[in-house]
Amino acid sequence: MGVQDGRIYIEWINAPFLFKLKGSGSEFGVGLKHAIERGWLSKRESGTYVKLMPSSEDLLARK
């Protein structure tokens, strides 16, 4: 499973982005940086996982 204690392991995000959606590594990096700057995600220094920030939880409820 890709989620543990609120942590989302980065490979559970980047693998589908790169291989299913055919995005590039640079696009993934820019998108991740944007989400962090907006306060939607925080990233562990090691880069192993990200976490949804509390302010982004309401974004998941939108449809």
KATAGI-V885928 format. One record per residue. RES is the residue in three letters. SS is DSSP state (A for helix, B for strand, O for the rest). PHI is phi in whole degrees, 0 to 359 (none if undefined). PSI is psi in whole degrees, -180 to 180 (* if undefined). Layout:
res=[RES,RES]
ss=[SS,SS]
phi=[PHI,PHI]
psi=[PSI,PSI]
//
This chain:
res=[MET,GLY,VAL,GLN,ASP,GLY,ARG,ILE,TYR,ILE,GLU,TRP,ILE,ASN,ALA,PRO,PHE,LEU,PHE,LYS,LEU,LYS,GLY,SER,GLY,SER,GLU,PHE,GLY,VAL,GLY,LEU,LYS,HIS,ALA,ILE,GLU,ARG,GLY,TRP,LEU,SER,LYS,ARG,GLU,SER,GLY,THR,TYR,VAL,LYS,LEU,MET,PRO,SER,SER,GLU,ASP,LEU,LEU,ALA,ARG,LYS]
ss=[O,O,B,B,O,O,B,B,B,O,A,A,A,A,A,A,A,A,A,A,O,O,O,O,A,A,A,A,A,A,A,A,A,A,A,A,A,O,O,O,B,B,B,O,O,O,O,O,B,B,B,B,O,A,A,A,A,A,A,A,A,O,O]
phi=[none,269,240,212,53,82,271,248,293,303,293,283,257,286,297,297,298,285,261,274,271,62,282,262,298,292,296,299,299,295,296,296,299,298,297,290,297,282,84,279,228,239,239,295,306,290,80,289,209,237,227,290,276,307,292,269,299,290,296,289,281,289,226]
psi=[147,-10,132,125,38,-4,136,114,134,-33,-21,-12,-49,-33,-50,-37,-46,-43,-37,-45,-8,33,166,164,-39,-37,-42,-47,-44,-43,-42,-44,-42,-46,-36,-45,-34,-10,15,-34,155,148,134,144,-36,-18,8,-37,166,164,142,135,152,-38,-18,-10,-35,-21,-32,-26,-20,143,*]
//
